[in-house]
């Protein structure tokens, strides 16, 4: 990222402007992948969720006087729906990396030693996010999963 900002400065683009453009482009690409999943999850959840979301959004926006970060902080259901959508349908489902040091990876049943530079580690996010040991009814979309005490589960959403 810093190389890109350095190059932008050499071309006469202000560093802050180049950073803004870089973030905006990548955010747009990410939303292009994520947005259809979000609409599908909300759309198939029915009018009860729609009504609750509308009420929460309108109340928060009215309370703070606009669509702001502060307003978003007052929308626990909206945040929960977004995280639950990310859990159900992660926009980047596969990751690979080569181990830079010896590490032990553990799950609920066993531990595995990965030797430095020995193996490629493959992660399938969709499977990890539907771990029934962590998430009750893991295969089912639950818009309230991360509301209240459910916020403790956010540490398992990658």
C-alpha positions as CSV (number, residue, x, y, z in Angstrom):
1,X,0.0,0.0,0.0
2,X,2.8,2.4,0.9
3,X,4.4,1.8,-2.5
4,X,1.2,2.8,-4.2
5,X,1.0,6.0,-2.2
6,X,4.7,6.8,-2.9
7,X,4.1,6.3,-6.6
8,X,1.0,8.5,-6.5
9,X,3.0,11.3,-4.9
10,X,5.6,11.0,-7.6
11,X,2.8,11.5,-10.2
12,X,1.6,14.6,-8.4
13,X,-1.4,13.1,-6.6
14,X,-1.7,14.1,-2.9
15,X,-1.1,11.1,-0.6
16,X,-4.4,11.5,1.2
17,X,-6.3,11.7,-2.1
18,X,-4.5,8.6,-3.4
19,X,-5.4,6.7,-0.2
20,X,-9.0,7.8,-0.5
21,X,-9.2,6.6,-4.1
22,X,-7.5,3.3,-3.2
23,X,-9.9,2.6,-0.4
24,X,-12.9,3.6,-2.4
25,X,-12.0,1.4,-5.3
26,X,-11.5,-1.6,-3.1
27,X,-14.6,-0.9,-1.0
28,X,-16.6,-0.8,-4.2
29,X,-15.2,-4.1,-5.4
30,X,-16.0,-5.6,-2.0
31,X,-19.5,-4.3,-1.9
32,X,-20.1,-5.7,-5.5
33,X,-19.5,-9.1,-4.0
34,X,-21.1,-8.6,-0.6
35,X,-24.2,-6.5,-1.4
36,X,-26.1,-9.3,-3.3
37,X,-25.7,-11.6,-0.4
38,X,-26.9,-8.9,2.1
39,X,-30.0,-8.2,0.0
40,X,-30.7,-12.0,-0.4
41,X,-30.5,-12.5,3.4
42,X,-32.6,-9.6,4.3
43,X,-35.1,-10.2,1.4
44,X,-35.7,-13.8,2.3
45,X,-36.1,-13.1,6.0
46,X,-39.6,-11.6,5.6
47,X,-41.5,-8.5,6.5
48,X,-40.9,-8.8,10.3
49,X,-37.1,-8.2,9.9
50,X,-37.8,-5.5,7.2
51,X,-40.0,-3.6,9.7
52,X,-37.5,-3.9,12.5
53,X,-34.7,-2.7,10.4
54,X,-36.6,0.3,9.1
55,X,-37.7,1.3,12.6
56,X,-34.1,1.0,14.0
57,X,-32.5,2.9,11.1
58,X,-35.1,5.7,11.1
59,X,-34.9,6.1,14.9
60,X,-31.1,6.2,15.0
61,X,-30.8,8.6,12.0
62,X,-33.5,10.9,13.6
63,X,-31.8,10.8,17.0
64,X,-28.4,11.9,15.7
65,X,-29.6,14.1,12.9
66,X,-28.3,12.2,9.9
67,X,-26.5,9.1,8.6
68,X,-23.3,9.1,10.6
69,X,-20.9,6.7,12.3
70,X,-22.7,7.6,15.5
71,X,-26.0,6.6,14.0
72,X,-24.5,3.3,12.9
73,X,-23.4,2.7,16.4
74,X,-27.0,3.0,17.5
75,X,-28.1,0.2,15.1
76,X,-27.3,-3.2,16.8
77,X,-29.7,-5.1,14.6
78,X,-28.2,-3.6,11.4
79,X,-24.7,-4.5,12.5
80,X,-25.9,-8.0,13.5
81,X,-27.5,-8.6,10.1
82,X,-24.3,-7.5,8.3
83,X,-22.1,-9.7,10.4
84,X,-24.5,-12.6,10.1
85,X,-24.5,-12.2,6.3
86,X,-20.7,-12.1,6.3
87,X,-20.8,-15.3,8.4
88,X,-23.3,-17.1,6.1
89,X,-21.7,-16.0,2.8
90,X,-18.2,-14.6,3.2
91,X,-17.1,-12.5,0.2
92,X,-13.6,-14.1,0.3
93,X,-14.4,-17.8,0.9
94,X,-10.8,-19.2,0.3
95,X,-7.5,-18.2,1.7
96,X,-4.0,-19.8,1.2
97,X,-0.7,-18.9,2.9
98,X,2.6,-20.6,3.5
99,X,3.6,-20.9,7.1
100,X,6.4,-18.5,8.0
101,X,7.1,-20.3,11.3
102,X,6.2,-23.6,12.9
103,X,2.6,-23.3,14.2
104,X,0.0,-25.5,15.8
105,X,-3.5,-25.1,14.5
106,X,-6.3,-26.5,16.8
107,X,-9.9,-27.2,16.3
108,X,-12.5,-28.7,18.7
109,X,-11.2,-32.3,18.2
110,X,-7.4,-32.2,17.4
111,X,-4.3,-30.1,16.9
112,X,-2.1,-30.1,13.8
113,X,1.6,-29.0,13.5
114,X,2.3,-27.0,10.4
115,X,6.1,-26.7,9.7
116,X,7.7,-23.5,8.5
117,X,7.7,-23.3,4.7
118,X,6.7,-27.0,4.6
119,X,3.0,-26.8,3.6
120,X,0.5,-24.4,2.2
121,X,-2.3,-23.7,4.6
122,X,-5.8,-23.6,3.0
123,X,-8.7,-22.0,4.7
124,X,-12.3,-22.4,3.6
125,X,-14.1,-19.5,5.4
126,X,-17.6,-20.8,4.6
127,X,-16.9,-24.0,6.6
128,X,-15.3,-22.2,9.5
129,X,-18.2,-19.7,9.8
130,X,-20.7,-22.5,10.1
131,X,-19.0,-24.3,13.0
132,X,-21.9,-25.9,15.0
133,X,-19.6,-25.9,18.1
134,X,-19.6,-22.1,18.0
135,X,-22.9,-21.1,16.3
136,X,-26.2,-22.6,17.4
137,X,-28.2,-23.5,14.2
138,X,-25.2,-22.5,12.2
139,X,-26.7,-23.3,8.8
140,X,-29.7,-20.9,9.5
141,X,-29.6,-17.2,9.0
142,X,-30.3,-15.5,12.3
143,X,-30.5,-11.7,12.1
144,X,-30.3,-11.4,15.9
145,X,-27.3,-13.7,16.4
146,X,-24.9,-10.8,17.3
147,X,-27.2,-8.6,19.3
148,X,-26.8,-8.3,23.1
149,X,-24.8,-11.2,24.5
150,X,-24.4,-12.5,21.0
151,X,-21.8,-9.8,20.4
152,X,-19.4,-12.2,22.2
153,X,-19.5,-14.4,19.1
154,X,-18.1,-11.7,16.9
155,X,-14.6,-12.9,17.7
156,X,-15.4,-16.0,15.6
157,X,-16.4,-14.0,12.5
158,X,-13.3,-13.5,10.3
